């Protein structure tokens, strides 16, 4: 099966890159040409089937970044790196413009690095202006053009070197001496190879097996309160919802008795329905229709057995949760979740303190869950490492940050064996009960 690659760029750039891609027999290329870079976002939204996006430069990638992240498809752009800039400056100095001292440059590169390259080429930098834009910069094409125009009109520069085709066109209309940095063949080929590797990795991941277990929470209590007939009717209704879900996601579902359903699918489907493991809409659907709480555990693996074992681990995590939730254990054995109840953790006071201490979202949620499951009892670095599935050193780094921010404190030591050093014991400094975590 061929890799489906979507290529975006100006006509000449796309034509140049097509020559490299067409030499390969494992890629089916879909080219999208724009006249103005602002059009690229809409072009990306039109792509229906694609394994990877490839952009002819950093600017179209930055304009389309929001749409790319929404689609959760890998993207690569041909970079304007040190080699590209050095090559352009060398050509300019030796062929077109020997007295290279008064110039304006725009490029996606740190200013400091640009000036280093100029210095290495023995180019005086006192009257060279660099307009640097990066991944975190809000892009404004007009601002880039006006920056060059102002310098030209104030007679501060004699030449403009731009990384953007549109900028070159607009400046030439204003009779500004200008040249665009041409992308080296090497950079194009490297970007294409990188895009192909990322696409292969995505296809491989999507082919992984996903196994899920679904159970009604407190099912025995429901039967005790409302009877066997009500319980069987509930199972039947849940089965219908899961069958509809399986049909939509090209998965299979079966009931294996004892209040447990099994779902078989692929990782690619799971990635999509969970919005890259951020949420699990099926939980909300079941809760709204049946007025019950459920637990869902998914496991990912290269084999069905591995995925099944990880799904059991994920379901076991759900048992400690008082509300409907879903956990996923990926092919590396890493626990992801909870999905469906994550926003409750985000509202907890402990979570807020952890985020203020600059712990990331995943670590903060894990530590809240770790504390709740242990009822906020003392713990050691070994306990934290085992739960987080990290090395003891990794757990100690997290503990150090928690200590520095006074979220936990040392309360003593334990020495479980006669030999060996005693283990330090830690405890959360403020007592957050389970109810506060749920609010």
C-alpha positions as CSV (number, residue, x, y, z in Angstrom):
1,X,0.0,0.0,0.0
2,X,1.4,3.4,-1.0
3,X,2.0,6.3,1.4
4,X,-0.6,9.1,0.8
5,X,1.4,12.3,0.9
6,X,-0.1,15.8,0.6
7,X,2.3,18.5,-0.6
8,X,1.7,22.2,-0.2
9,X,3.6,25.2,-1.7
10,X,3.9,27.8,-4.4
11,X,3.9,26.4,-8.0
12,X,7.7,26.4,-8.6
13,X,8.5,24.9,-5.2
14,X,5.8,22.2,-5.6
15,X,7.1,21.4,-9.1
16,X,10.7,21.0,-7.8
17,X,9.7,18.7,-5.0
18,X,7.5,16.6,-7.2
19,X,10.5,15.6,-9.2
20,X,12.1,14.0,-6.1
21,X,8.9,12.3,-4.9
22,X,7.9,10.9,-8.3
23,X,11.1,8.9,-8.4
24,X,9.8,6.8,-5.6
25,X,7.4,3.9,-6.1
26,X,6.0,3.8,-2.5
27,X,4.4,7.3,-2.4
28,X,1.2,8.6,-4.0
29,X,1.6,12.4,-4.1
30,X,-1.3,14.9,-3.9
31,X,-0.1,18.4,-4.7
32,X,-1.9,21.6,-3.5
33,X,-0.6,24.9,-4.9
34,X,-1.5,28.3,-3.4
35,X,-0.9,31.9,-4.6
36,X,-1.0,33.4,-1.2
37,X,0.2,31.6,1.9
38,X,-3.0,32.5,3.8
39,X,-4.8,30.0,1.5
40,X,-2.9,27.0,2.8
41,X,-5.1,26.5,5.9
42,X,-8.1,26.0,3.7
43,X,-6.2,23.7,1.4
44,X,-5.2,21.5,4.4
45,X,-8.8,21.3,5.5
46,X,-9.8,19.9,2.0
47,X,-7.5,16.8,2.3
48,X,-9.6,13.8,2.9
49,X,-7.1,10.9,3.1
50,X,-3.5,11.5,4.0
51,X,-0.7,9.8,6.0
52,X,1.6,12.9,6.1
53,X,1.6,16.6,5.2
54,X,4.7,18.0,3.5
55,X,5.2,21.8,3.2
56,X,7.6,23.5,0.8
57,X,8.8,25.8,3.6
58,X,8.3,26.8,7.3
59,X,5.8,29.6,6.5
60,X,3.0,27.6,5.0
61,X,3.5,25.1,7.9
62,X,3.0,27.8,10.5
63,X,-0.1,29.2,8.8
64,X,-1.6,25.7,8.7
65,X,-0.4,24.6,12.2
66,X,-3.8,24.9,13.9
67,X,-5.5,22.8,11.2
68,X,-2.7,20.2,11.3
69,X,-3.1,19.8,15.0
70,X,-6.8,19.4,14.7
71,X,-6.4,16.6,12.2
72,X,-3.7,14.8,14.2
73,X,-1.6,14.0,11.1
74,X,2.2,14.3,11.1
75,X,3.6,17.2,9.2
76,X,7.1,18.1,7.8
77,X,8.4,21.3,6.2
78,X,11.5,21.9,4.3
79,X,13.7,24.0,6.6
80,X,15.6,27.2,5.9
81,X,18.6,26.0,7.9
82,X,22.2,27.2,8.3
83,X,23.2,25.5,5.1
84,X,20.4,27.2,3.1
85,X,21.2,30.7,4.4
86,X,25.0,30.2,4.0
87,X,24.5,29.1,0.5
88,X,22.3,32.1,-0.4
89,X,24.6,34.6,1.2
90,X,27.6,33.1,-0.5
91,X,25.9,33.3,-3.9
92,X,24.8,36.8,-3.3
93,X,28.2,38.0,-2.2
94,X,30.2,36.3,-5.0
95,X,27.8,36.7,-7.9
96,X,25.1,39.3,-7.5
97,X,26.1,41.8,-4.8
98,X,29.8,41.8,-3.8
99,X,29.5,44.8,-1.4
100,X,27.1,43.0,1.0
101,X,27.0,45.4,4.0
102,X,23.5,47.1,4.0
103,X,20.8,44.4,3.8
104,X,17.6,43.2,5.4
105,X,16.9,39.5,5.9
106,X,13.8,37.6,6.9
107,X,14.0,34.0,7.9
108,X,12.7,31.4,10.4
109,X,15.8,31.3,12.4
110,X,17.2,32.8,15.6
111,X,18.8,36.2,15.0
112,X,21.9,35.2,16.9
113,X,22.5,32.3,14.6
114,X,22.0,34.5,11.5
115,X,24.7,36.9,12.8
116,X,27.0,34.0,13.5
117,X,26.8,32.9,9.9
118,X,27.4,36.4,8.6
119,X,30.4,36.7,10.9
120,X,31.8,33.3,9.5
121,X,31.4,34.6,6.0
122,X,33.4,37.8,6.9
123,X,30.3,40.0,6.3
124,X,30.0,43.2,8.3
125,X,26.8,43.2,10.3
126,X,26.5,46.8,11.6
127,X,23.9,47.7,8.9
128,X,22.3,44.3,8.4
129,X,18.8,43.9,9.8
130,X,17.3,40.5,10.6
131,X,13.6,39.9,10.8
132,X,13.3,36.5,12.6
133,X,10.0,34.6,12.9
134,X,9.5,31.3,14.7
135,X,7.0,28.7,15.7
136,X,5.7,30.8,18.5
137,X,5.4,34.0,16.5
138,X,2.1,35.3,15.3
139,X,2.6,35.6,11.5
140,X,1.7,38.7,9.6
141,X,2.9,38.8,6.0
142,X,2.2,42.5,5.7
143,X,4.4,43.2,8.7
144,X,7.3,41.3,7.1
145,X,6.9,43.3,3.8
146,X,6.5,46.6,5.6
147,X,9.5,46.0,7.7
148,X,11.7,45.7,4.6
149,X,9.9,48.6,2.8
150,X,10.5,50.9,5.7
151,X,14.2,50.2,5.8
152,X,14.4,50.6,2.0
153,X,12.5,53.9,2.0
154,X,14.7,55.2,4.9
155,X,17.7,54.3,2.7
156,X,19.1,52.1,5.5
157,X,19.5,49.1,3.1
158,X,20.5,48.3,-0.5
159,X,19.2,44.8,-0.7
160,X,16.6,42.4,0.7
161,X,17.1,38.6,1.1
162,X,13.8,36.9,1.9
163,X,12.8,33.4,2.6
164,X,9.2,34.0,1.4
165,X,8.1,34.0,-2.3
166,X,5.2,36.4,-1.7
167,X,7.5,38.9,0.0
168,X,9.8,38.8,-3.0
169,X,6.9,39.5,-5.4
170,X,5.6,42.4,-3.4
171,X,9.0,44.0,-3.0
172,X,9.9,43.7,-6.6
173,X,6.6,45.6,-7.4
174,X,8.0,48.4,-5.3
175,X,11.3,48.3,-7.2
176,X,13.2,47.1,-4.1
177,X,16.3,45.1,-5.0
178,X,15.4,41.7,-3.6
179,X,16.1,38.0,-3.9
180,X,14.5,34.9,-2.4
181,X,16.5,32.2,-0.7
182,X,16.2,29.2,-2.9
183,X,15.8,25.9,-1.1
184,X,18.8,23.5,-1.6
185,X,18.1,20.2,-3.2
186,X,19.6,18.5,-0.1
187,X,17.0,20.1,2.2
188,X,14.2,19.0,-0.1
189,X,15.3,15.4,-0.2
190,X,15.9,15.3,3.6
191,X,12.4,16.6,4.3
192,X,10.8,14.1,1.9
193,X,12.7,11.2,3.5
194,X,11.6,12.5,7.0
195,X,8.0,12.7,5.8
196,X,8.1,9.2,4.5
197,X,9.6,7.8,7.7
198,X,6.9,9.6,9.8
199,X,4.2,8.3,7.6
200,X,5.5,4.7,7.9
201,X,5.6,5.1,11.6
202,X,2.1,6.4,11.7
203,X,0.8,3.5,9.5
204,X,2.7,1.0,11.7
205,X,1.1,2.5,14.9
206,X,-2.4,2.6,13.4
207,X,-2.1,-1.1,12.6
208,X,-1.5,-2.0,16.2
209,X,-4.3,-4.0,17.9
210,X,-6.6,-2.4,20.4
211,X,-8.6,-4.5,22.9
212,X,-11.1,-2.9,25.2
213,X,-13.1,-4.2,28.2
214,X,-16.4,-2.5,29.2
215,X,-18.1,-3.1,32.5
216,X,-21.1,-1.5,34.3
217,X,-19.9,-0.1,37.7
218,X,-21.6,-1.6,40.8
219,X,-23.6,-4.0,38.6
220,X,-24.2,-6.4,41.5
221,X,-25.7,-3.6,43.6
222,X,-27.9,-2.6,40.7
223,X,-29.3,-6.1,40.4
224,X,-29.8,-6.3,44.2
225,X,-31.7,-3.0,44.2
226,X,-33.7,-3.4,41.0
227,X,-33.7,-7.2,40.2
228,X,-32.3,-9.5,37.6
229,X,-34.7,-8.5,34.8
230,X,-33.7,-4.9,35.1
231,X,-30.0,-6.0,35.0
232,X,-30.4,-8.1,31.9
233,X,-32.3,-5.2,30.2
234,X,-29.4,-2.9,31.1
235,X,-26.9,-5.3,29.6
236,X,-29.0,-5.6,26.4
237,X,-29.2,-1.8,26.0
238,X,-25.5,-1.4,26.6
239,X,-24.8,-4.1,24.0
240,X,-26.8,-2.1,21.4
241,X,-24.9,1.1,22.1
242,X,-21.6,-0.8,21.9
243,X,-22.6,-2.5,18.6
244,X,-23.4,1.0,17.1
245,X,-20.0,2.2,18.3
246,X,-18.3,-0.8,16.8
247,X,-20.0,-0.3,13.5
248,X,-18.9,3.4,13.4
249,X,-15.3,2.5,14.2
250,X,-15.0,-0.7,12.1
251,X,-14.4,-2.7,15.3
252,X,-16.0,-5.8,16.7
253,X,-17.8,-6.3,20.0
254,X,-19.0,-9.3,22.0
255,X,-20.4,-10.1,25.4
256,X,-18.5,-12.7,27.3
257,X,-20.8,-12.8,30.3
258,X,-20.3,-11.7,33.9
259,X,-21.0,-8.0,33.0
260,X,-18.1,-7.7,30.6
261,X,-18.0,-6.7,26.9
262,X,-14.9,-7.0,24.7
263,X,-14.1,-4.6,21.9
264,X,-11.5,-5.4,19.2
265,X,-10.2,-2.8,16.9
266,X,-7.0,-0.9,15.9
267,X,-4.9,1.8,17.5
268,X,-5.7,4.2,14.6
269,X,-9.4,4.0,15.4
270,X,-8.8,4.5,19.1
271,X,-6.5,7.6,18.4
272,X,-9.4,9.2,16.5
273,X,-12.3,8.5,18.8
274,X,-10.3,9.7,21.9
275,X,-9.1,12.9,20.2
276,X,-5.5,11.7,20.7
277,X,-6.3,10.4,24.2
278,X,-7.8,13.6,25.5
279,X,-11.4,12.4,25.9
280,X,-13.7,9.4,25.4
281,X,-17.2,10.5,24.2
282,X,-18.6,6.9,24.4
283,X,-18.7,7.3,28.2
284,X,-20.9,10.4,28.0
285,X,-23.2,8.7,25.5
286,X,-23.7,5.7,27.8
287,X,-24.2,7.8,30.9
288,X,-26.8,10.0,29.2
289,X,-28.8,7.1,27.7
290,X,-28.6,4.5,30.5
291,X,-28.1,6.7,33.6
292,X,-25.3,4.4,34.9
293,X,-21.6,4.6,35.5
294,X,-19.2,2.4,33.5
295,X,-15.5,1.5,33.4
296,X,-13.6,1.1,30.2
297,X,-10.1,-0.3,29.9
298,X,-8.2,-0.3,26.5
299,X,-4.9,-2.0,25.8
300,X,-2.6,-1.5,22.8
301,X,-0.2,-4.1,21.4
302,X,1.5,-5.7,18.5
303,X,-0.3,-8.9,19.3
304,X,-3.8,-9.6,20.5
305,X,-2.5,-11.2,23.7
306,X,-0.3,-8.2,24.6
307,X,-3.3,-5.9,23.9
308,X,-5.6,-8.0,26.0
309,X,-3.2,-8.1,29.0
310,X,-2.8,-4.3,28.9
311,X,-6.6,-3.9,28.6
312,X,-6.9,-5.9,31.9
313,X,-4.4,-3.6,33.5
314,X,-6.3,-0.6,32.3
315,X,-9.6,-1.9,33.6
316,X,-8.0,-2.6,37.0
317,X,-7.1,1.1,37.1
318,X,-10.8,2.0,36.7
319,X,-11.8,0.0,39.7
320,X,-10.4,2.6,42.0
321,X,-12.3,5.4,40.4
322,X,-15.7,6.5,41.9
323,X,-17.1,7.8,38.6
324,X,-17.3,6.6,35.0
325,X,-13.9,6.6,33.4
326,X,-11.6,5.1,30.8
327,X,-7.9,4.2,31.0
328,X,-5.6,3.1,28.2
329,X,-2.3,1.2,28.5
330,X,-0.2,1.7,25.4
331,X,2.2,-0.8,23.8
332,X,5.0,0.4,26.2
333,X,2.9,-0.4,29.2
334,X,2.3,3.3,30.0
335,X,-1.0,4.1,31.7
336,X,-2.9,7.0,30.0
337,X,-6.0,8.5,31.7
338,X,-8.4,8.9,33.2
339,X,-10.3,9.8,30.1
340,X,-13.9,11.0,30.6
341,X,-13.2,12.2,34.2
342,X,-10.1,14.2,33.6
343,X,-11.8,17.5,34.0
344,X,-12.7,16.6,37.6
345,X,-9.1,16.1,38.5
346,X,-8.3,19.5,36.9
347,X,-10.6,21.2,39.3
348,X,-9.0,19.7,42.4
349,X,-7.0,22.0,44.7
350,X,-4.0,19.6,44.7
351,X,-4.0,19.6,40.9
352,X,-3.9,23.4,40.8
353,X,-0.9,23.5,43.2
354,X,0.9,21.0,41.0
355,X,0.4,23.1,37.9
356,X,1.6,26.2,39.8
357,X,4.7,24.2,40.6
358,X,5.2,23.8,36.8
359,X,4.5,20.0,36.7
360,X,2.9,19.1,33.3
361,X,-0.7,18.1,32.9
362,X,-0.1,14.4,32.8
363,X,2.2,14.3,35.8
364,X,-0.1,16.4,37.8
365,X,-3.1,14.2,37.1
366,X,-1.1,11.0,37.8
367,X,0.0,12.4,41.2
368,X,-3.5,13.4,42.2
369,X,-4.7,9.9,41.3
370,X,-1.7,8.3,43.1
371,X,-2.6,10.3,46.2
372,X,-6.3,9.5,46.1
373,X,-5.7,5.8,45.6
374,X,-3.4,5.7,48.7
375,X,-5.8,7.9,50.6
376,X,-3.0,10.4,51.0
377,X,-0.9,8.0,53.1
378,X,2.9,8.4,53.3
379,X,4.8,7.1,50.3
380,X,8.4,6.4,49.2
381,X,10.3,7.2,46.0
382,X,9.9,3.5,45.2
383,X,6.1,3.7,45.6
384,X,6.0,6.7,43.2
385,X,8.3,5.1,40.7
386,X,6.3,1.9,40.6
387,X,3.0,3.8,40.1
388,X,4.4,6.2,37.5
389,X,6.2,3.3,35.7
390,X,9.5,5.3,35.8
391,X,13.0,4.7,37.2
392,X,13.7,5.6,40.9
393,X,15.8,8.5,39.6
394,X,12.8,9.8,37.6
395,X,10.6,9.6,40.7
396,X,13.2,11.4,42.8
397,X,13.3,14.3,40.4
398,X,9.5,14.7,40.7
399,X,9.7,14.4,44.5
400,X,12.4,17.1,44.5
401,X,10.2,19.5,42.7
402,X,7.3,18.7,45.0
403,X,9.5,19.3,48.0
404,X,10.8,22.6,46.6
405,X,7.2,23.9,46.2
406,X,6.2,22.6,49.6
407,X,3.5,20.3,48.2
408,X,4.9,17.4,50.1
409,X,7.2,17.1,53.1
410,X,9.5,14.5,54.6
411,X,7.8,12.8,57.6
412,X,10.2,10.1,58.5
413,X,11.9,6.9,57.3
414,X,11.3,3.2,57.0
415,X,13.7,0.4,57.0
416,X,11.9,-2.7,55.8
417,X,15.1,-4.8,55.7
418,X,18.0,-5.1,58.2
419,X,20.5,-4.4,55.4
420,X,20.4,-1.4,53.2
421,X,19.7,2.3,53.6
422,X,16.4,3.4,55.1
423,X,13.8,4.9,52.7
424,X,12.5,8.5,53.2
425,X,8.8,8.8,53.5
426,X,6.8,11.7,52.1
427,X,3.3,13.0,52.6
428,X,1.2,15.7,50.9
429,X,1.4,18.8,53.2
430,X,-2.3,19.6,52.9
431,X,-5.0,17.0,53.4
432,X,-7.2,16.9,50.3
433,X,-10.1,14.5,50.7
434,X,-11.5,12.4,47.9
435,X,-14.6,14.6,47.6
436,X,-12.5,17.7,47.0
437,X,-10.7,15.9,44.2
438,X,-14.0,15.1,42.5
439,X,-15.4,18.6,42.6
